[in-house]
Amino acid sequence: MAYDQTETREAAMTKVDSDSQDSSAGGASSKDNTPVGHRKNVNMLGALGYPSSFLDDRLSFHNDTNEWRRIFSEFFGTFLLVFVAVGGPMVNARFGGHAIPDAVRVTAPGLMVAAIILFMGAVSGAHLNPVVSLAFALRRDFPWKRIPAYVVAQTAGGTLAPLVLIALLGHQGHAGLTLPGSGIAPLVAVVWESILTLGLVSTILGTSSGAQNVGPMAAIGVGAYIALAGMIGDPVSGASMNPVRSLGPIIAFGDWNQWWIYIVGPVAGALVAVGFAWILRGPGGGFYGKRAAQGSMDWLWKPGPINEAVPGSPDDAVKKGDRLNPPE
């Protein structure tokens, strides 16, 4: 009987995918938290001649060893974002007048977000915002099980930033809080925040999709949108677009005045953006959307010396022997 190695490999891959799911509730290796049944299946692939880089990737599929790096990335990134967003008004209040001009103050958060996406988006996806995590999950680009840890990390980073600013500059009254502008009704502020967040999340989902595939240019698009929204939105509602950017200083300052605006508005805007994304591009869940939403660590690269370029397309990933889907 002729031996068809390609057919055998395909059958083995099918068996690995099904067996790894069945064994996920079983025991795990004490060394790397990989399910025992999954390790056995990977050993079988090795006997069929698969390269070691591919086998290492299969083992990392069920390994959460580096999850703490993703959580730290969200914590650190959100800290930096809120530090800049809250720090500008507090510096002005501390030194009087416009030590930081308004145009600079409202565009600084956008520049910071762009920098964060570029320097560590590959680790966690650089969400920095609970409604962005929610939108990615609804688009099937991000696993729901990671949402709680991401939101906790974002909230912790967003709360620590104003606490550090208070320690450095002292309490500066309401400076740093997002509040409706003078004469702006709460309902108007909610709708305003919804519209601004609709645009922000639409920009994030669009630049992350395979339809655009703009790569690092996504950081410029997202950062530019935040800067532009800040210019027109700051006098009306504070242009938060991010519950953590608002709740962080609220928790730190203990001032809960109209806090609900900055949860209801961004959440509503994000939900509408997900619906618009479906209208524009259909369902998500593709290679590019997942790479943007989840980062590519433990999928297309691993912490440590990196000696090969990270695949930028499905074809590049296949040639390198990587999976087309990240660890869940």
C-alpha positions in Angstrom: 0.0 0.0 0.0 1.4 3.4 -1.0 2.3 5.8 1.9 0.9 9.2 1.4 2.7 11.4 3.9 0.7 14.6 3.1 -2.5 12.8 3.8 -1.1 11.3 7.0 0.0 14.8 8.2 -3.5 16.2 7.6 -5.1 13.4 9.5 -2.6 13.9 12.3 -3.4 17.6 12.4 -7.1 16.9 12.6 -6.5 14.5 15.5 -4.3 17.0 17.3 -6.9 19.7 17.1 -9.7 17.5 18.4 -7.6 15.6 21.0 -6.1 18.8 22.4 -9.6 20.2 23.0 -10.7 16.9 24.7 -7.6 16.8 26.9 -7.7 20.5 27.9 -9.4 19.6 31.1 -6.9 16.9 31.9 -3.6 17.1 33.7 -1.0 19.6 32.7 2.8 19.3 32.6 4.4 20.6 35.8 7.1 22.3 33.7 5.1 24.4 31.3 1.4 24.0 32.0 0.8 22.2 28.7 -1.9 19.5 28.8 -0.3 16.1 28.8 -2.6 14.8 26.0 -1.6 17.8 23.9 2.1 17.1 24.4 1.6 13.5 23.3 0.0 14.6 20.1 2.8 17.1 19.4 5.3 14.3 19.9 3.4 12.3 17.2 3.8 15.2 14.8 7.5 15.2 15.5 7.6 11.6 14.4 6.0 12.7 11.1 8.8 15.1 10.4 7.4 18.5 11.3 10.1 21.1 12.1 10.9 21.9 15.8 9.8 25.5 15.4 6.3 24.3 14.4 6.2 21.8 17.3 7.2 24.5 19.8 4.4 26.7 18.5 1.9 23.8 19.0 3.1 23.4 22.6 2.7 27.1 23.3 -0.9 27.0 22.0 -2.2 25.8 25.4 0.6 27.5 27.5 -0.4 30.6 29.5 3.1 31.1 30.9 3.5 34.5 29.2 -0.1 35.8 30.0 1.4 37.9 32.7 3.4 39.8 30.1 0.1 40.7 28.3 -1.5 41.8 31.5 1.6 44.0 32.4 1.5 45.5 28.9 -2.1 46.6 29.4 -1.4 47.9 32.9 1.8 49.8 31.8 0.2 51.2 28.6 -2.9 52.4 30.3 -0.8 54.0 33.0 1.2 56.0 30.4 -2.0 57.1 28.6 -3.8 58.3 31.7 -0.6 59.9 33.1 -0.5 62.1 30.0 -4.2 62.7 29.8 -4.6 63.7 33.4 -1.1 65.2 33.8 -1.7 68.0 31.3 -4.6 69.6 33.2 -2.9 69.1 36.5 0.3 70.7 35.3 -1.7 73.7 34.1 -3.5 73.9 37.4 -0.2 73.6 39.4 1.7 76.3 37.5 -1.2 78.5 36.4 -2.4 79.7 33.0 -1.5 77.6 30.0 1.9 76.1 30.8 0.8 73.4 28.4 -1.2 75.0 25.5 -4.7 73.6 25.0 -3.8 72.2 21.5 -0.9 70.3 22.9 -2.8 69.1 26.0 -5.7 67.6 24.0 -3.4 66.0 21.3 -0.9 64.5 23.7 -3.0 61.4 24.6 -3.3 60.5 20.9 0.5 60.8 20.4 1.0 58.6 23.5 -1.4 55.9 22.2 0.4 55.9 18.9 3.7 55.4 20.6 2.3 52.6 22.8 0.8 50.7 19.9 4.1 50.9 18.1 6.3 49.8 21.0 4.3 47.1 22.6 1.2 46.4 20.6 2.7 43.1 19.6 2.6 41.9 23.2 -1.1 42.5 24.2 -2.7 44.3 21.3 -2.4 47.6 23.2 -6.2 48.0 23.9 -5.7 50.4 26.9 -9.5 50.7 27.0 -12.2 48.3 28.2 -14.6 49.1 25.3 -11.9 48.3 22.8 -11.4 44.9 24.4 -15.2 44.4 24.3 -15.3 45.4 20.6 -12.5 43.0 19.7 -14.3 40.2 21.5 -17.6 40.9 19.9 -15.8 40.8 16.5 -14.4 37.3 17.4 -10.8 38.7 17.2 -10.2 38.4 21.0 -11.0 35.6 23.4 -13.7 36.4 26.0 -11.8 34.6 28.8 -9.1 37.3 28.7 -11.5 40.2 29.1 -11.6 40.3 33.0 -7.8 40.3 33.4 -7.4 43.0 30.7 -10.1 45.2 32.3 -8.5 44.8 35.8 -5.1 45.7 34.5 -6.4 48.7 32.6 -8.3 50.0 35.7 -5.2 49.5 37.9 -3.0 51.4 35.5 -5.6 54.1 35.0 -6.0 54.6 38.8 -2.2 54.5 39.6 -1.4 57.3 37.2 -3.4 60.0 38.9 -2.2 58.8 42.3 1.4 59.3 41.1 0.5 62.7 39.8 -1.1 63.7 43.1 2.1 62.5 44.9 4.2 64.6 42.6 2.1 67.7 42.1 -0.4 67.7 44.9 -4.2 67.6 44.5 -5.3 70.2 42.0 -9.0 70.3 42.5 -11.0 69.1 39.5 -8.1 69.3 37.1 -7.7 66.0 35.3 -11.3 64.9 35.6 -13.5 64.5 32.6 -16.6 66.6 33.1 -19.3 68.0 30.8 -18.5 71.6 29.7 -20.3 74.6 31.1 -24.0 74.5 30.2 -23.7 71.0 28.7 -26.5 68.7 29.9 -25.6 65.1 30.9 -27.6 63.6 28.1 -25.8 65.8 25.6 -22.4 64.6 27.1 -23.5 61.0 26.8 -24.4 61.3 23.2 -21.2 63.2 22.5 -19.1 60.6 24.1 -21.0 57.9 22.2 -20.3 59.5 18.8 -16.6 60.1 19.6 -16.2 56.5 20.8 -18.1 55.3 17.7 -15.4 57.0 15.6 -12.5 55.7 17.7 -13.6 52.1 17.8 -14.5 52.2 14.1 -11.0 53.5 13.4 -9.4 50.8 15.5 -11.4 47.9 14.0 -11.0 49.2 10.5 -7.2 49.7 10.6 -6.9 46.3 12.3 -8.8 44.4 9.7 -7.4 42.4 6.8 -9.4 44.7 4.4 -7.1 47.7 5.2 -4.0 45.8 6.5 -2.2 49.0 7.2 0.2 47.5 9.7 2.2 50.0 11.8 0.2 52.8 10.0 -2.7 51.8 12.4 -0.9 53.6 15.2 -0.9 56.8 13.2 -4.6 56.4 12.3 -5.7 55.7 15.9 -3.4 58.4 17.4 -4.6 61.0 14.9 -8.2 60.2 15.5 -7.8 60.6 19.3 -6.0 63.9 18.8 -8.7 65.3 16.4 -11.5 64.1 18.7 -9.8 65.8 21.6 -9.7 69.1 19.7 -13.4 69.2 19.1 -14.7 67.1 22.0 -12.7 68.4 25.0 -14.8 71.5 25.6 -18.1 69.5 25.4 -17.5 66.3 27.4 -13.8 66.0 28.0 -13.4 63.7 25.0 -12.7 60.6 27.2 -13.9 57.8 24.9 -12.4 55.5 27.5 -14.1 54.5 30.8 -10.7 53.9 32.5 -9.4 57.3 31.5 -12.3 58.8 33.4 -12.7 56.3 36.3 -9.0 56.3 37.1 -8.9 59.9 38.4 -12.5 59.6 39.7 -11.3 56.8 42.0 -8.1 58.6 42.9 -9.7 61.9 43.6 -12.9 60.5 45.2 -15.1 62.7 43.0 -17.9 60.7 41.5 -19.8 63.6 39.9 -21.6 62.4 36.7 -19.3 59.3 36.5 -21.9 57.3 34.6 -21.6 59.4 31.5 -18.2 58.0 30.8 -19.3 54.4 31.0 -22.6 54.6 29.2 -21.4 56.8 26.4 -18.2 54.8 25.4 -19.9 51.4 25.8 -22.9 52.5 23.6 -20.5 54.0 21.0 -18.4 50.8 20.9 -21.4 48.6 20.4 -22.6 50.6 17.5 -19.1 50.5 16.0 -19.1 46.7 16.1 -22.4 46.7 14.2 -21.1 49.2 11.6 -17.9 47.0 11.2 -20.2 44.0 10.4 -22.0 46.2 7.8 -18.8 47.4 6.3 -16.7 44.2 6.3 -18.8 41.3 7.6 -17.8 39.1 10.5 -14.3 39.4 12.0 -12.0 36.6 13.2 -9.4 36.7 10.5 -5.6 36.6 10.7 -5.0 40.3 10.7 -7.8 41.2 13.1 -6.6 38.6 15.6 -3.0 39.7 15.3 -3.9 43.3 16.0 -6.3 42.4 18.8 -4.3 39.8 20.7 -0.7 40.8 19.7 1.5 38.2 18.2 3.5 37.0 21.3 3.4 33.2 21.7 2.0 32.9 18.2 4.3 34.5 15.7 7.2 35.3 18.1 8.3 34.4 21.7 10.0 36.4 24.4 13.8 36.2 24.1 16.2 36.9 21.3 14.3 37.3 18.0 16.4 36.3 15.0 13.7 36.2 12.3 11.2 38.8 11.1 7.7 38.3 12.5 5.4 37.1 9.7 3.3 39.9 8.3 0.8 37.9 6.3 -0.8 34.4 6.4 1.5 33.3 3.6 4.5 34.4 5.6 3.2 32.5 8.6 2.7 29.3 6.7 6.2 29.5 5.1 7.7 30.0 8.6 5.7 27.1 10.0 3.6 29.2 12.3 -0.1 28.8 13.0 -2.7 30.9 11.3 -4.6 31.4 14.6 -3.2 32.7 18.0 -3.4 30.8 21.3 -6.8 31.1 22.8 
